[in-house]
């Protein structure tokens, strides 16, 4: 199975500099829809779905490989290898910020710049470190996932099951994209919210931008500041936008911040 | 015919009704800015969560009403979906009421945008999902327990299956597959009668089926036939299940392989027969000699010796039985001391009271010291010598040889007797094992070699046998030398 097929890789744009966008937990490459446009003229835009998400090859899901973010970082590097990405830009959201960090440490020549949207190296409070959540919060979150997937599967499973040979039903699916296999979603959620990548931050050898929303329930300001302190060559931009997805809620502001960081092309 | 003209109802009346429906209808409505700031909320929702309108409007964002986990889910999944799809349906959340209790809801939302596609307003419709959530929890619980139960059944080493009232196999677990050697897909759909028959004294299939159809469980012993044609002794429990109309639809069957139990039963029976026989003959001897002496009315040295001899034999049998039961219960204790093995070997020959020509003794000049229990060691050597003499047709060719081999002392007892069939060798030291065909003409409980092996092992040594049928056997005991003589 080819890497490009496995990760449902989309390549578009007219520029030379590769610019790879990596979606976070709970969605797929569609999440970049509102901010890729201005970069298509100037860059070679690479979109993909993590294995288990979107239109990726579900058969490639390997519980052992994806039991840590390292497995996802390996996929990023394999895509880079396949597309000969060098001196590119990596834009990651949420958990993919840490996937980008791991990839950049492993093969520094792939990306010259990292753009980290709502990064958090660890979600759980730990001594002096404020991650924003208690273990109990995370446990509840995993249960909520379960409940939504159960509700989802109870009311929608029959429709989705019949979907393969009846593509006309696709349009009727509720909440149809960003959907994934519940068991995979559960493991990805656990890996996302329980991974501790604090020790990796100082090892990042390339320049990075931290895009921090003014108010973000997942990655509050102190977390962004922590990342900024520990990433050697980093800039912190605090956006006016609120929430965890400025690329959806404030695409223009997000685009402007990224362009300012990258400088004139 | 025309129905009532609706224009006779004023627009105001419709508007009032609609407003009432909005405020007090069966679902909550909440309008918010794209960032979540609450703009309007209906009375139904306020009543559900026990907040006043002024607590919320302009004061809070919708996601602030959610649990921590809910807020994360909202930001991470719900909002992206809403932004990209324009609407989201039936997502489960808990809204926190004023008293901090969670209200389970299902959330639907529509995103309104301006002409340029910029979000302007989110309209939420909220349904009380308390009942549904309770059902879901119940469903999750029962699914989990059903999965656990299924796993227990599937992985059980007992054969667990179900059959129809006609005997057709419907399900077949891993235990059944390994017991019978048939895999599920090959056996399901066939009749259980093809591979299972009631054992002789336990009735026949028609009687069995009649009992089951009457709704009575049956527990019985049966003989199965495995895929490679072997018969398997099983104990089988049949439990009929009635359907709603009272007819027996499915019968669950649990089978255990009782081959091991049968083997133990057979061994026990054999043991009882042999033991009774062995104990009876010295008793008969004692009784006979005592009666003879009494009848003659005079004391006789010969009869007294015979009585003592038989009593000693009885004593040895009982000792063996006691010792075997101690070994079996792991309660064999040793009184260890430093002993000269050469001396012990000579003493064992003397103890048997056989003449010099019956046993040839070959021992080294030196003493070989071992750390051993004098009594048990002599028991071991006596056992081997007795066996050798017993199985030699002519009492002439038994050799006892003691040698030093490195750090070990070896005692071997060789005979030129009937030998041991090769198939018997692996079982020779088992408890109650008696070589087939020898039971008739040779006495013994089948305990001697078992005890000997355990004594050797308890001393940190071992015992081996080499044998050729017709030429004789040789038993070798290897014991670690005590370091003083190993120097």
Contacts between the chains, C-beta under 8 A, distances in Angstrom:
chain1	res1	chain2	res2	distance
A	24	B	76	7.3
A	25	B	76	6.5
A	26	B	76	4.7
A	26	B	77	4.0
A	26	B	80	7.0
A	27	B	77	7.1
A	27	B	80	5.1
A	27	B	81	7.8
A	30	B	84	5.7
A	31	B	80	5.6
A	31	B	84	7.0
A	33	B	84	6.5
A	34	B	83	7.9
A	94	B	76	7.1
A	133	B	68	6.8
A	133	B	72	8.0
A	137	B	68	4.4
A	137	B	69	6.0
A	137	B	72	7.9
A	138	B	69	7.8
A	140	B	67	6.4
A	140	B	68	6.9
A	140	B	69	3.8
A	141	B	68	7.6
A	141	B	69	3.8
A	141	B	72	5.4
A	141	B	73	6.6
A	143	B	69	7.4
A	144	B	67	7.8
A	144	B	69	4.8
A	144	B	70	6.4
A	144	B	73	5.4
A	144	B	92	7.1
A	144	B	93	7.7
A	144	B	94	7.9
A	145	B	73	7.3
A	146	B	140	7.4
A	147	B	92	4.9
A	147	B	133	7.4
A	147	B	136	6.4
A	148	B	73	7.4
A	148	B	91	5.9
A	148	B	92	5.0
A	150	B	136	5.6
A	150	B	139	7.1
A	150	B	140	6.2
A	151	B	90	6.6
A	151	B	91	7.8
A	151	B	92	5.0
A	151	B	106	7.5
A	151	B	132	7.8
A	151	B	136	6.4
A	154	B	136	7.2
A	154	B	139	7.2
A	155	B	90	6.8
A	174	B	88	8.0
A	174	B	89	4.5
A	174	B	90	6.5
A	175	B	81	5.7
A	175	B	85	7.3
A	175	B	88	5.8
A	175	B	89	6.4
A	175	B	90	7.9
A	175	B	91	7.1
A	177	B	81	7.8
A	177	B	84	7.3
A	177	B	85	7.2
A	178	B	77	6.7
A	178	B	80	6.6
A	178	B	81	5.6
A	178	B	84	7.8
A	216	B	75	7.5
A	217	B	63	6.9
A	217	B	68	7.9
A	217	B	71	4.6
A	217	B	72	6.0
A	217	B	74	8.0
A	217	B	75	5.2
A	218	B	72	5.6
A	218	B	75	5.9
A	218	B	76	6.4
A	242	B	35	5.1
A	242	B	36	7.8
A	243	B	35	7.0
A	243	B	36	7.8
A	243	B	75	5.3
A	243	B	79	6.3
A	244	B	75	4.0
A	244	B	76	5.8
A	244	B	79	7.8
A	245	B	75	6.9
A	245	B	76	7.8
A	245	B	79	6.2
A	245	B	80	5.5
A	245	B	83	7.4
A	248	B	79	6.9
A	248	B	80	5.7
A	248	B	83	4.3
A	248	B	84	7.2
A	249	B	34	6.5
A	249	B	35	7.1
A	249	B	79	7.3
A	249	B	83	7.1
A	249	B	119	7.7
